[in-house]
Amino acid sequence: MDVTPMAYLRRVRLDAAHRDLLAADPGSTTVTRVAMQWGFAHPGHFAARYRDAYRIPPSATLVRSP
């Protein structure tokens, strides 16, 4: 897979958080809650990694959710 085990695990958790943000209700869910649920203890670090991966801030994904 050409990545370290920790980088792979981080990507799996990031993908899960992304799916949760897409499915979430912005009125009752926060980016911080989703990040914490998937083991990202620092919201700023989560947001930076999310932007690097998806080229959009996590808050924009939550707002765009159906």
C-alpha positions in Angstrom: 0.0 0.0 0.0 3.1 2.2 0.1 2.1 3.9 3.4 2.9 3.3 7.0 0.4 1.4 9.1 -0.4 4.6 11.0 -1.0 6.6 7.9 -3.3 3.9 6.5 -5.3 3.8 9.8 -5.5 7.6 9.7 -6.9 7.5 6.2 -9.4 4.8 7.1 -10.6 7.0 10.0 -10.7 10.1 7.8 -12.8 8.3 5.1 -15.2 7.2 7.8 -15.5 10.7 9.1 -16.1 12.0 5.6 -18.9 9.5 5.1 -20.5 10.5 8.4 -20.3 14.2 7.5 -22.0 13.5 4.2 -24.8 11.7 5.9 -25.2 14.0 9.0 -27.8 16.5 9.7 -26.1 19.9 10.1 -28.7 21.0 12.6 -27.8 18.3 15.1 -24.2 17.3 14.3 -20.9 19.2 14.5 -17.6 18.6 12.7 -16.0 18.4 16.1 -18.3 15.6 17.2 -17.6 13.6 14.1 -13.9 14.2 14.4 -13.8 13.0 18.0 -15.9 10.0 17.2 -13.3 8.9 14.8 -10.4 9.5 17.1 -9.2 12.9 15.9 -8.6 14.7 19.3 -7.6 18.0 17.9 -10.2 19.7 15.6 -7.7 21.9 13.9 -5.5 19.0 12.9 -8.5 17.1 11.7 -9.7 20.0 9.6 -6.2 20.4 8.0 -5.9 16.7 7.2 -9.5 16.8 5.8 -8.8 19.8 3.6 -5.6 18.1 2.3 -7.5 14.9 1.4 -10.8 16.3 0.1 -9.9 19.9 -1.0 -12.8 21.3 1.0 -13.2 22.1 4.7 -15.1 19.6 6.7 -17.7 22.2 7.6 -18.5 22.7 4.0 -19.1 19.0 3.6 -21.5 19.0 6.6 -23.4 22.0 5.2 -23.6 20.4 1.7 -25.1 17.2 3.1 -28.6 16.3 2.0 
